[in-house]
Amino acid sequence: MSVSRVMPVIQSKAVRESREFYGLLGFEEVMDHGWIVTLASPSTPAAQISFMTSDKTAPVTPDVSVEVDDVDAAYAAVRASGAEIVHDLRDEDWGVRRFFVRDPNGRVINVLSHR
């Protein structure tokens, strides 16, 4: 399994203001679902940051997203380790398959693959 992207997710009530602020640093909007906005560097597209009001389909807002090439393998490895699954593996309407796991620091990690 390989990791293609790691992205911080900031829970925010100031999504518009965050978009404008990070625009000053060169980020551009690459996704807006209304409840989550993702900004990326035009020169390094994998350098991304997201701002989320709250997660649309999960019970908590994740702290970090980790995109992997095989989310099913990641899920199997995490379950076998005994780590806490916060949001079970599922296909989402916006084209990702994902699950949430709590890391040893208590942070919620959104592990995903695009379908």
N, CA, C and O atoms as CSV, one atom per row, in Angstrom:
chain,resi,resn,atom,element,x,y,z
A,1,MET,N,N,0.856,-1.175,0.000
A,1,MET,CA,C,0.000,0.000,0.000
A,1,MET,C,C,0.897,1.232,0.000
A,1,MET,O,O,1.935,1.257,0.661
A,2,SER,N,N,0.486,2.251,-0.749
A,2,SER,CA,C,1.266,3.490,-0.773
A,2,SER,C,C,0.369,4.688,-0.463
A,2,SER,O,O,-0.836,4.674,-0.718
A,3,VAL,N,N,0.991,5.713,0.089
A,3,VAL,CA,C,0.304,6.952,0.438
A,3,VAL,C,C,0.535,7.957,-0.681
A,3,VAL,O,O,1.672,8.174,-1.100
A,4,SER,N,N,-0.546,8.572,-1.167
A,4,SER,CA,C,-0.393,9.559,-2.233
A,4,SER,C,C,-0.580,10.992,-1.749
A,4,SER,O,O,-0.188,11.941,-2.429
A,5,ARG,N,N,-1.190,11.145,-0.553
A,5,ARG,CA,C,-1.447,12.510,-0.086
A,5,ARG,C,C,-1.785,12.479,1.395
A,5,ARG,O,O,-2.478,11.577,1.866
A,6,VAL,N,N,-1.291,13.471,2.122
A,6,VAL,CA,C,-1.668,13.691,3.516
A,6,VAL,C,C,-2.116,15.137,3.612
A,6,VAL,O,O,-1.406,16.043,3.176
A,7,MET,N,N,-3.307,15.357,4.189
A,7,MET,CA,C,-3.885,16.690,4.175
A,7,MET,C,C,-4.497,17.018,5.537
A,7,MET,O,O,-5.336,16.262,6.028
A,8,PRO,N,N,-4.093,18.131,6.156
A,8,PRO,CA,C,-4.760,18.553,7.380
A,8,PRO,C,C,-6.202,18.975,7.092
A,8,PRO,O,O,-6.503,19.539,6.040
A,9,VAL,N,N,-7.077,18.690,8.046
A,9,VAL,CA,C,-8.479,19.091,7.957
A,9,VAL,C,C,-8.765,19.961,9.176
A,9,VAL,O,O,-8.631,19.510,10.314
A,10,ILE,N,N,-9.156,21.194,8.935
A,10,ILE,CA,C,-9.411,22.135,10.028
A,10,ILE,C,C,-10.906,22.369,10.125
A,10,ILE,O,O,-11.534,22.840,9.176
A,11,GLN,N,N,-11.478,22.033,11.289
A,11,GLN,CA,C,-12.892,22.330,11.505
A,11,GLN,C,C,-13.014,23.840,11.662
A,11,GLN,O,O,-12.284,24.454,12.440
A,12,SER,N,N,-13.946,24.436,10.912
A,12,SER,CA,C,-13.988,25.889,10.840
A,12,SER,C,C,-15.400,26.418,10.667
A,12,SER,O,O,-16.229,25.822,9.979
A,13,LYS,N,N,-15.652,27.549,11.304
A,13,LYS,CA,C,-16.879,28.305,11.054
A,13,LYS,C,C,-16.560,29.504,10.159
A,13,LYS,O,O,-17.424,30.336,9.884
A,14,ALA,N,N,-15.308,29.577,9.710
A,14,ALA,CA,C,-14.848,30.696,8.881
A,14,ALA,C,C,-14.241,30.161,7.583
A,14,ALA,O,O,-13.108,30.492,7.235
A,15,VAL,N,N,-15.004,29.336,6.876
A,15,VAL,CA,C,-14.488,28.702,5.660
A,15,VAL,C,C,-14.167,29.750,4.593
A,15,VAL,O,O,-13.095,29.708,3.990
A,16,ARG,N,N,-15.075,30.676,4.359
A,16,ARG,CA,C,-14.843,31.712,3.336
A,16,ARG,C,C,-13.607,32.535,3.675
A,16,ARG,O,O,-12.768,32.791,2.811
A,17,GLU,N,N,-13.499,32.945,4.919
A,17,GLU,CA,C,-12.352,33.739,5.343
A,17,GLU,C,C,-11.053,32.938,5.238
A,17,GLU,O,O,-10.009,33.485,4.884
A,18,SER,N,N,-11.124,31.644,5.546
A,18,SER,CA,C,-9.943,30.781,5.430
A,18,SER,C,C,-9.516,30.640,3.979
A,18,SER,O,O,-8.324,30.670,3.673
A,19,ARG,N,N,-10.496,30.486,3.078
A,19,ARG,CA,C,-10.197,30.409,1.647
A,19,ARG,C,C,-9.454,31.665,1.205
A,19,ARG,O,O,-8.459,31.585,0.484
A,20,GLU,N,N,-9.939,32.821,1.638
A,20,GLU,CA,C,-9.296,34.087,1.266
A,20,GLU,C,C,-7.897,34.206,1.865
A,20,GLU,O,O,-6.960,34.612,1.178
A,21,PHE,N,N,-7.753,33.856,3.138
A,21,PHE,CA,C,-6.453,33.961,3.803
A,21,PHE,C,C,-5.418,33.062,3.134
A,21,PHE,O,O,-4.326,33.519,2.797
A,22,TYR,N,N,-5.753,31.791,2.940
A,22,TYR,CA,C,-4.798,30.861,2.342
A,22,TYR,C,C,-4.557,31.171,0.871
A,22,TYR,O,O,-3.531,30.778,0.316
A,23,GLY,N,N,-5.493,31.874,0.233
A,23,GLY,CA,C,-5.266,32.382,-1.118
A,23,GLY,C,C,-4.097,33.353,-1.156
A,23,GLY,O,O,-3.367,33.422,-2.144
A,24,LEU,N,N,-3.924,34.110,-0.063
A,24,LEU,CA,C,-2.790,35.026,0.030
A,24,LEU,C,C,-1.462,34.276,0.005
A,24,LEU,O,O,-0.434,34.837,-0.372
A,25,LEU,N,N,-1.488,33.011,0.408
A,25,LEU,CA,C,-0.278,32.183,0.434
A,25,LEU,C,C,-0.117,31.376,-0.848
A,25,LEU,O,O,0.819,30.586,-0.970
A,26,GLY,N,N,-1.021,31.569,-1.803
A,26,GLY,CA,C,-0.901,30.906,-3.095
A,26,GLY,C,C,-1.804,29.707,-3.307
A,26,GLY,O,O,-1.765,29.090,-4.372
A,27,PHE,N,N,-2.615,29.365,-2.323
A,27,PHE,CA,C,-3.527,28.228,-2.476
A,27,PHE,C,C,-4.724,28.613,-3.336
A,27,PHE,O,O,-5.165,29.762,-3.321
A,28,GLU,N,N,-5.246,27.645,-4.085
A,28,GLU,CA,C,-6.443,27.836,-4.903
A,28,GLU,C,C,-7.454,26.751,-4.569
A,28,GLU,O,O,-7.082,25.629,-4.226
A,29,GLU,N,N,-8.729,27.089,-4.671
A,29,GLU,CA,C,-9.792,26.127,-4.393
A,29,GLU,C,C,-9.806,25.029,-5.454
A,29,GLU,O,O,-9.800,25.308,-6.653
A,30,VAL,N,N,-9.826,23.780,-4.996
A,30,VAL,CA,C,-9.921,22.643,-5.910
A,30,VAL,C,C,-11.181,21.818,-5.666
A,30,VAL,O,O,-11.535,20.972,-6.487
A,31,MET,N,N,-11.870,22.060,-4.529
A,31,MET,CA,C,-13.105,21.342,-4.238
A,31,MET,C,C,-13.936,22.158,-3.253
A,31,MET,O,O,-13.405,22.738,-2.305
A,32,ASP,N,N,-15.233,22.196,-3.489
A,32,ASP,CA,C,-16.168,22.833,-2.561
A,32,ASP,C,C,-17.469,22.055,-2.587
A,32,ASP,O,O,-18.223,22.112,-3.559
A,33,HIS,N,N,-17.726,21.320,-1.496
A,33,HIS,CA,C,-18.972,20.561,-1.370
A,33,HIS,C,C,-19.975,21.288,-0.464
A,33,HIS,O,O,-21.006,20.724,-0.100
A,34,GLY,N,N,-19.676,22.512,-0.110
A,34,GLY,CA,C,-20.555,23.258,0.783
A,34,GLY,C,C,-20.165,23.075,2.233
A,34,GLY,O,O,-20.083,24.062,2.964
A,35,TRP,N,N,-19.923,21.868,2.677
A,35,TRP,CA,C,-19.535,21.578,4.059
A,35,TRP,C,C,-18.028,21.343,4.202
A,35,TRP,O,O,-17.501,21.319,5.314
A,36,ILE,N,N,-17.339,21.168,3.065
A,36,ILE,CA,C,-15.879,21.043,3.052
A,36,ILE,C,C,-15.338,21.747,1.811
A,36,ILE,O,O,-15.868,21.611,0.708
A,37,VAL,N,N,-14.258,22.509,2.031
A,37,VAL,CA,C,-13.561,23.190,0.947
A,37,VAL,C,C,-12.105,22.745,1.020
A,37,VAL,O,O,-11.500,22.739,2.092
A,38,THR,N,N,-11.546,22.370,-0.139
A,38,THR,CA,C,-10.140,21.982,-0.200
A,38,THR,C,C,-9.399,22.962,-1.089
A,38,THR,O,O,-9.849,23.310,-2.181
A,39,LEU,N,N,-8.246,23.399,-0.590
A,39,LEU,CA,C,-7.370,24.310,-1.322
A,39,LEU,C,C,-6.078,23.569,-1.628
A,39,LEU,O,O,-5.640,22.723,-0.849
A,40,ALA,N,N,-5.469,23.890,-2.764
A,40,ALA,CA,C,-4.222,23.232,-3.159
A,40,ALA,C,C,-3.263,24.246,-3.750
A,40,ALA,O,O,-3.660,25.316,-4.210
A,41,SER,N,N,-1.999,23.884,-3.727
A,41,SER,CA,C,-0.963,24.672,-4.385
A,41,SER,C,C,-1.004,24.361,-5.876
A,41,SER,O,O,-0.951,23.190,-6.251
A,42,PRO,N,N,-1.097,25.369,-6.734
A,42,PRO,CA,C,-1.096,25.110,-8.174
A,42,PRO,C,C,0.195,24.451,-8.659
A,42,PRO,O,O,0.168,23.667,-9.609
A,43,SER,N,N,1.313,24.758,-8.023
A,43,SER,CA,C,2.594,24.202,-8.457
A,43,SER,C,C,2.865,22.811,-7.871
A,43,SER,O,O,3.633,22.035,-8.440
A,44,THR,N,N,2.235,22.499,-6.736
A,44,THR,CA,C,2.393,21.196,-6.084
A,44,THR,C,C,0.999,20.729,-5.658
A,44,THR,O,O,0.634,20.880,-4.492
A,45,PRO,N,N,0.218,20.169,-6.576
A,45,PRO,CA,C,-1.192,19.873,-6.310
A,45,PRO,C,C,-1.471,18.977,-5.101
A,45,PRO,O,O,-2.560,19.042,-4.531
A,46,ALA,N,N,-0.514,18.148,-4.705
A,46,ALA,CA,C,-0.734,17.291,-3.535
A,46,ALA,C,C,-0.583,18.058,-2.222
A,46,ALA,O,O,-0.942,17.537,-1.167
A,47,ALA,N,N,-0.056,19.290,-2.267
A,47,ALA,CA,C,0.032,20.139,-1.078
A,47,ALA,C,C,-1.335,20.781,-0.884
A,47,ALA,O,O,-1.683,21.744,-1.567
A,48,GLN,N,N,-2.105,20.240,0.051
A,48,GLN,CA,C,-3.498,20.653,0.216
A,48,GLN,C,C,-3.839,20.881,1.683
A,48,GLN,O,O,-3.156,20.404,2.589
A,49,ILE,N,N,-4.916,21.623,1.880
A,49,ILE,CA,C,-5.489,21.847,3.198
A,49,ILE,C,C,-6.999,21.951,3.014
A,49,ILE,O,O,-7.475,22.535,2.040
A,50,SER,N,N,-7.750,21.381,3.957
A,50,SER,CA,C,-9.209,21.448,3.883
A,50,SER,C,C,-9.774,22.146,5.107
A,50,SER,O,O,-9.201,22.100,6.195
A,51,PHE,N,N,-10.915,22.794,4.902
A,51,PHE,CA,C,-11.678,23.448,5.967
A,51,PHE,C,C,-13.074,22.861,5.928
A,51,PHE,O,O,-13.710,22.820,4.875
A,52,MET,N,N,-13.552,22.406,7.080
A,52,MET,CA,C,-14.816,21.685,7.145
A,52,MET,C,C,-15.680,22.238,8.274
A,52,MET,O,O,-15.216,22.424,9.399
A,53,THR,N,N,-16.942,22.497,7.951
A,53,THR,CA,C,-17.859,22.921,9.004
A,53,THR,C,C,-18.169,21.744,9.918
A,53,THR,O,O,-18.073,21.868,11.139
A,54,SER,N,N,-18.535,20.614,9.348
A,54,SER,CA,C,-18.706,19.336,10.024
A,54,SER,C,C,-18.820,18.289,8.940
A,54,SER,O,O,-19.206,18.594,7.812
A,55,ASP,N,N,-18.486,17.053,9.279
A,55,ASP,CA,C,-18.512,16.009,8.261
A,55,ASP,C,C,-19.944,15.641,7.918
A,55,ASP,O,O,-20.780,15.487,8.808
A,56,LYS,N,N,-20.229,15.501,6.642
A,56,LYS,CA,C,-21.588,15.249,6.156
A,56,LYS,C,C,-22.124,13.881,6.576
A,56,LYS,O,O,-23.312,13.759,6.876
A,57,THR,N,N,-21.278,12.849,6.605
A,57,THR,CA,C,-21.784,11.502,6.848
A,57,THR,C,C,-21.145,10.789,8.033
A,57,THR,O,O,-21.468,9.631,8.297
A,58,ALA,N,N,-20.257,11.448,8.742
A,58,ALA,CA,C,-19.566,10.805,9.860
A,58,ALA,C,C,-19.919,11.492,11.176
A,58,ALA,O,O,-20.346,12.647,11.189
A,59,PRO,N,N,-19.737,10.775,12.277
A,59,PRO,CA,C,-20.119,11.337,13.583
A,59,PRO,C,C,-19.154,12.386,14.116
A,59,PRO,O,O,-19.501,13.117,15.044
A,60,VAL,N,N,-17.959,12.479,13.558
A,60,VAL,CA,C,-16.957,13.449,14.007
A,60,VAL,C,C,-16.275,14.062,12.789
A,60,VAL,O,O,-16.372,13.541,11.678
A,61,THR,N,N,-15.592,15.166,13.014
A,61,THR,CA,C,-14.788,15.794,11.969
A,61,THR,C,C,-13.363,15.271,12.104
A,61,THR,O,O,-12.794,15.327,13.194
A,62,PRO,N,N,-12.770,14.761,11.016
A,62,PRO,CA,C,-11.404,14.253,11.120
A,62,PRO,C,C,-10.394,15.394,11.260
A,62,PRO,O,O,-10.672,16.545,10.923
A,63,ASP,N,N,-9.215,15.034,11.768
A,63,ASP,CA,C,-8.124,15.998,11.911
A,63,ASP,C,C,-7.197,15.979,10.701
A,63,ASP,O,O,-6.599,16.995,10.347
A,64,VAL,N,N,-7.085,14.819,10.074
A,64,VAL,CA,C,-6.163,14.617,8.958
A,64,VAL,C,C,-6.805,13.638,7.981
A,64,VAL,O,O,-7.502,12.709,8.391
A,65,SER,N,N,-6.568,13.849,6.693
A,65,SER,CA,C,-6.944,12.870,5.673
A,65,SER,C,C,-5.675,12.259,5.107
A,65,SER,O,O,-4.704,12.962,4.827
A,66,VAL,N,N,-5.693,10.940,4.940
A,66,VAL,CA,C,-4.577,10.220,4.336
A,66,VAL,C,C,-5.145,9.435,3.165
A,66,VAL,O,O,-5.965,8.536,3.347
A,67,GLU,N,N,-4.702,9.783,1.959
A,67,GLU,CA,C,-5.154,9.068,0.768
A,67,GLU,C,C,-4.177,7.946,0.469
A,67,GLU,O,O,-2.971,8.171,0.366
A,68,VAL,N,N,-4.705,6.733,0.331
A,68,VAL,CA,C,-3.896,5.554,0.040
A,68,VAL,C,C,-4.389,4.913,-1.253
A,68,VAL,O,O,-5.495,5.195,-1.715
A,69,ASP,N,N,-3.561,4.053,-1.828
A,69,ASP,CA,C,-3.965,3.415,-3.079
A,69,ASP,C,C,-4.902,2.231,-2.846
A,69,ASP,O,O,-5.583,1.804,-3.779
A,70,ASP,N,N,-4.955,1.688,-1.625
A,70,ASP,CA,C,-5.815,0.531,-1.330
A,70,ASP,C,C,-6.427,0.692,0.058
A,70,ASP,O,O,-5.874,0.214,1.048
A,71,VAL,N,N,-7.569,1.367,0.121
A,71,VAL,CA,C,-8.206,1.642,1.408
A,71,VAL,C,C,-8.696,0.353,2.077
A,71,VAL,O,O,-8.749,0.286,3.305
A,72,ASP,N,N,-9.049,-0.658,1.301
A,72,ASP,CA,C,-9.488,-1.929,1.896
A,72,ASP,C,C,-8.343,-2.612,2.641
A,72,ASP,O,O,-8.547,-3.166,3.721
A,73,ALA,N,N,-7.141,-2.574,2.069
A,73,ALA,CA,C,-5.978,-3.139,2.741
A,73,ALA,C,C,-5.643,-2.340,4.000
A,73,ALA,O,O,-5.304,-2.920,5.032
A,74,ALA,N,N,-5.738,-1.022,3.919
A,74,ALA,CA,C,-5.479,-0.177,5.088
A,74,ALA,C,C,-6.477,-0.483,6.193
A,74,ALA,O,O,-6.109,-0.584,7.363
A,75,TYR,N,N,-7.744,-0.631,5.815
A,75,TYR,CA,C,-8.790,-0.935,6.791
A,75,TYR,C,C,-8.514,-2.270,7.480
A,75,TYR,O,O,-8.626,-2.384,8.701
A,76,ALA,N,N,-8.153,-3.275,6.687
A,76,ALA,CA,C,-7.857,-4.595,7.252
A,76,ALA,C,C,-6.681,-4.521,8.227
A,76,ALA,O,O,-6.730,-5.125,9.299
A,77,ALA,N,N,-5.633,-3.789,7.868
A,77,ALA,CA,C,-4.459,-3.659,8.734
A,77,ALA,C,C,-4.797,-2.929,10.029
A,77,ALA,O,O,-4.355,-3.330,11.106
A,78,VAL,N,N,-5.574,-1.864,9.924
A,78,VAL,CA,C,-5.942,-1.081,11.102
A,78,VAL,C,C,-6.848,-1.899,12.024
A,78,VAL,O,O,-6.652,-1.904,13.239
A,79,ARG,N,N,-7.823,-2.580,11.461
A,79,ARG,CA,C,-8.709,-3.437,12.284
A,79,ARG,C,C,-7.920,-4.518,12.996
A,79,ARG,O,O,-8.140,-4.777,14.180
A,80,ALA,N,N,-6.990,-5.158,12.269
A,80,ALA,CA,C,-6.184,-6.222,12.867
A,80,ALA,C,C,-5.315,-5.703,14.009
A,80,ALA,O,O,-4.973,-6.453,14.923
A,81,SER,N,N,-4.957,-4.410,13.954
A,81,SER,CA,C,-4.119,-3.832,15.007
A,81,SER,C,C,-4.894,-3.568,16.294
A,81,SER,O,O,-4.301,-3.386,17.357
A,82,GLY,N,N,-6.214,-3.549,16.193
A,82,GLY,CA,C,-7.034,-3.247,17.361
A,82,GLY,C,C,-7.306,-1.767,17.562
A,82,GLY,O,O,-7.928,-1.391,18.555
A,83,ALA,N,N,-6.857,-0.916,16.644
A,83,ALA,CA,C,-7.108,0.523,16.756
A,83,ALA,C,C,-8.612,0.795,16.673
A,83,ALA,O,O,-9.362,0.024,16.073
A,84,GLU,N,N,-9.032,1.890,17.277
A,84,GLU,CA,C,-10.452,2.249,17.311
A,84,GLU,C,C,-10.931,2.769,15.957
A,84,GLU,O,O,-10.448,3.789,15.467
A,85,ILE,N,N,-11.874,2.063,15.366
A,85,ILE,CA,C,-12.520,2.520,14.141
A,85,ILE,C,C,-13.639,3.474,14.575
A,85,ILE,O,O,-14.559,3.077,15.290
A,86,VAL,N,N,-13.551,4.716,14.143
A,86,VAL,CA,C,-14.507,5.750,14.540
A,86,VAL,C,C,-15.679,5.815,13.561
A,86,VAL,O,O,-16.806,6.123,13.949
A,87,HIS,N,N,-15.406,5.526,12.303
A,87,HIS,CA,C,-16.418,5.577,11.232
A,87,HIS,C,C,-16.081,4.426,10.293
A,87,HIS,O,O,-14.997,4.393,9.710
A,88,ASP,N,N,-17.000,3.490,10.147
A,88,ASP,CA,C,-16.726,2.262,9.407
A,88,ASP,C,C,-16.490,2.514,7.917
A,88,ASP,O,O,-16.923,3.532,7.376
A,89,LEU,N,N,-15.813,1.595,7.272
A,89,LEU,CA,C,-15.501,1.668,5.847
A,89,LEU,C,C,-16.779,1.758,5.027
A,89,LEU,O,O,-17.704,0.967,5.212
A,90,ARG,N,N,-16.823,2.735,4.114
A,90,ARG,CA,C,-18.002,2.915,3.273
A,90,ARG,C,C,-17.666,3.704,2.018
A,90,ARG,O,O,-16.684,4.446,1.966
A,91,ASP,N,N,-18.507,3.524,1.014
A,91,ASP,CA,C,-18.424,4.309,-0.214
A,91,ASP,C,C,-19.261,5.565,-0.041
A,91,ASP,O,O,-20.403,5.502,0.414
A,92,GLU,N,N,-18.688,6.709,-0.406
A,92,GLU,CA,C,-19.392,7.980,-0.284
A,92,GLU,C,C,-19.875,8.453,-1.653
A,92,GLU,O,O,-19.297,8.101,-2.682
A,93,ASP,N,N,-20.935,9.250,-1.654
A,93,ASP,CA,C,-21.539,9.749,-2.891
A,93,ASP,C,C,-20.588,10.591,-3.735
A,93,ASP,O,O,-20.767,10.687,-4.949
A,94,TRP,N,N,-19.585,11.199,-3.118
A,94,TRP,CA,C,-18.688,12.101,-3.845
A,94,TRP,C,C,-17.454,11.380,-4.395
A,94,TRP,O,O,-16.474,12.031,-4.757
A,95,GLY,N,N,-17.490,10.049,-4.463
A,95,GLY,CA,C,-16.468,9.310,-5.190
A,95,GLY,C,C,-15.284,8.803,-4.393
A,95,GLY,O,O,-14.247,8.484,-4.976
A,96,VAL,N,N,-15.408,8.719,-3.081
A,96,VAL,CA,C,-14.331,8.142,-2.285
A,96,VAL,C,C,-14.858,6.956,-1.484
A,96,VAL,O,O,-16.053,6.850,-1.213
A,97,ARG,N,N,-13.945,6.077,-1.116
A,97,ARG,CA,C,-14.222,4.991,-0.175
A,97,ARG,C,C,-13.343,5.325,1.023
A,97,ARG,O,O,-12.150,5.580,0.861
A,98,ARG,N,N,-13.920,5.328,2.229
A,98,ARG,CA,C,-13.157,5.820,3.372
A,98,ARG,C,C,-13.605,5.212,4.683
A,98,ARG,O,O,-14.677,4.616,4.787
A,99,PHE,N,N,-12.750,5.379,5.685
A,99,PHE,CA,C,-13.077,5.067,7.077
A,99,PHE,C,C,-12.290,6.025,7.960
A,99,PHE,O,O,-11.325,6.643,7.511
A,100,PHE,N,N,-12.706,6.145,9.223
A,100,PHE,CA,C,-11.998,6.970,10.196
A,100,PHE,C,C,-11.429,6.051,11.270
A,100,PHE,O,O,-12.075,5.091,11.688
A,101,VAL,N,N,-10.216,6.355,11.708
A,101,VAL,CA,C,-9.572,5.634,12.794
A,101,VAL,C,C,-8.957,6.654,13.751
A,101,VAL,O,O,-8.521,7.727,13.335
A,102,ARG,N,N,-8.927,6.303,15.042
A,102,ARG,CA,C,-8.305,7.181,16.033
A,102,ARG,C,C,-6.850,6.756,16.207
A,102,ARG,O,O,-6.570,5.584,16.457
A,103,ASP,N,N,-5.919,7.709,16.075
A,103,ASP,CA,C,-4.498,7.386,16.222
A,103,ASP,C,C,-4.111,7.376,17.706
A,103,ASP,O,O,-4.939,7.734,18.543
A,104,PRO,N,N,-2.883,6.980,18.059
A,104,PRO,CA,C,-2.480,6.909,19.466
A,104,PRO,C,C,-2.524,8.254,20.194
A,104,PRO,O,O,-2.510,8.280,21.424
A,105,ASN,N,N,-2.577,9.369,19.461
A,105,ASN,CA,C,-2.660,10.694,20.073
A,105,ASN,C,C,-4.091,11.161,20.268
A,105,ASN,O,O,-4.325,12.259,20.772
A,106,GLY,N,N,-5.057,10.326,19.870
A,106,GLY,CA,C,-6.460,10.692,19.991
A,106,GLY,C,C,-6.995,11.433,18.779
A,106,GLY,O,O,-8.163,11.823,18.769
A,107,ARG,N,N,-6.177,11.637,17.759
A,107,ARG,CA,C,-6.599,12.340,16.542
A,107,ARG,C,C,-7.377,11.392,15.631
A,107,ARG,O,O,-7.073,10.203,15.545
A,108,VAL,N,N,-8.374,11.935,14.964
A,108,VAL,CA,C,-9.188,11.138,14.050
A,108,VAL,C,C,-8.617,11.287,12.648
A,108,VAL,O,O,-8.471,12.397,12.135
A,109,ILE,N,N,-8.297,10.151,12.037
A,109,ILE,CA,C,-7.685,10.107,10.714
A,109,ILE,C,C,-8.701,9.562,9.717
A,109,ILE,O,O,-9.247,8.475,9.904
A,110,ASN,N,N,-8.951,10.329,8.655
A,110,ASN,CA,C,-9.805,9.919,7.553
A,110,ASN,C,C,-8.909,9.220,6.534
A,110,ASN,O,O,-8.075,9.864,5.897
A,111,VAL,N,N,-9.075,7.912,6.377
A,111,VAL,CA,C,-8.270,7.147,5.430
A,111,VAL,C,C,-9.152,6.878,4.212
A,111,VAL,O,O,-10.260,6.359,4.349
A,112,LEU,N,N,-8.658,7.232,3.009
A,112,LEU,CA,C,-9.513,7.170,1.840
A,112,LEU,C,C,-8.765,6.761,0.578
A,112,LEU,O,O,-7.541,6.858,0.488
A,113,SER,N,N,-9.541,6.304,-0.381
A,113,SER,CA,C,-9.100,6.107,-1.764
A,113,SER,C,C,-10.201,6.658,-2.653
A,113,SER,O,O,-11.385,6.563,-2.330
A,114,HIS,N,N,-9.798,7.231,-3.772
A,114,HIS,CA,C,-10.791,7.646,-4.759
A,114,HIS,C,C,-11.220,6.410,-5.536
A,114,HIS,O,O,-10.400,5.541,-5.832
A,115,ARG,N,N,-12.512,6.331,-5.868
A,115,ARG,CA,C,-13.012,5.187,-6.638
A,115,ARG,C,C,-12.860,5.469,-8.105
A,115,ARG,O,O,-13.220,4.634,-8.935
